[in-house]
Every structure is written in structure tokens, then in C-alpha cells.
Amino acid sequence: MKTKALVPIKRVIDYNVSPRVKADGSGVDLANVKMSRAAQTSIAENYIGLPV
């Protein structure tokens, strides 16, 4: 019997990108921004042996 694991993936703004605030001040402008996976996601994938 194979064990299945559900690993949630959290997308975050890449650490090399400076986030921009929307013109109306309601949040961060995510249009055309490079996203990456959170470090915890990669650690969890490596721990349980999922392909990256």
C-alpha cells in the first residue's frame, strides 16, 4: 500500500522583486510579478520524496 501525502503549495513574490502597492492603496500589485514557491514547500517535498 502506498502512502499518499497532500502538500499545500504557497506561492510568494520572488525575493529579488520589489513589490509595488496598488494605486488605490488596497494591496500589492501582482500583475506581471515573478512568483516562486515558499521555502517550506520545497522542504516538505524533499522530506517526503516528491519530485520537484
C-alpha positions as CSV (number, residue, x, y, z in Angstrom):
1,M,0.0,0.0,0.0
2,K,1.4,3.4,-1.0
3,T,1.2,6.3,1.4
4,K,-0.2,9.5,-0.1
5,A,0.7,12.9,1.1
6,L,-1.1,16.2,0.4
7,V,1.4,19.1,0.4
8,P,-0.1,22.6,0.0
9,I,1.9,24.9,-2.2
10,K,2.2,28.5,-1.2
11,R,3.1,31.0,-3.9
12,V,5.0,34.1,-2.8
13,I,6.6,37.0,-4.5
14,D,10.2,36.2,-5.6
15,Y,12.8,37.6,-3.2
16,N,14.5,39.6,-6.0
17,V,11.4,41.5,-6.9
18,S,10.4,44.8,-5.2
19,P,6.6,44.6,-4.5
20,R,4.5,47.6,-5.7
21,V,1.5,49.0,-3.9
22,K,-1.7,49.4,-5.9
23,A,-2.6,53.0,-6.9
24,D,-5.6,53.0,-4.5
25,G,-3.6,51.6,-1.6
26,S,-5.7,48.5,-1.3
27,G,-2.9,45.9,-1.6
28,V,0.1,44.7,-3.6
29,D,0.0,44.8,-7.4
30,L,0.6,41.2,-8.5
31,A,0.3,41.8,-12.3
32,N,3.4,40.8,-14.1
33,V,5.3,39.9,-10.9
34,K,7.5,36.8,-10.7
35,M,6.2,34.3,-8.2
36,S,8.0,31.4,-6.5
37,R,7.2,28.7,-4.1
38,A,7.7,29.2,-0.4
39,A,10.8,27.6,1.1
40,Q,8.6,25.4,3.4
41,T,7.0,23.8,0.3
42,S,10.4,22.7,-1.1
43,I,11.5,21.4,2.3
44,A,8.2,19.3,2.6
45,E,8.6,17.9,-0.9
46,N,12.2,16.8,-0.3
47,Y,11.2,15.3,3.1
48,I,8.5,13.1,1.7
49,G,10.4,12.4,-1.6
50,L,8.2,14.1,-4.1
51,P,9.7,15.1,-7.5
52,V,10.3,18.8,-7.8
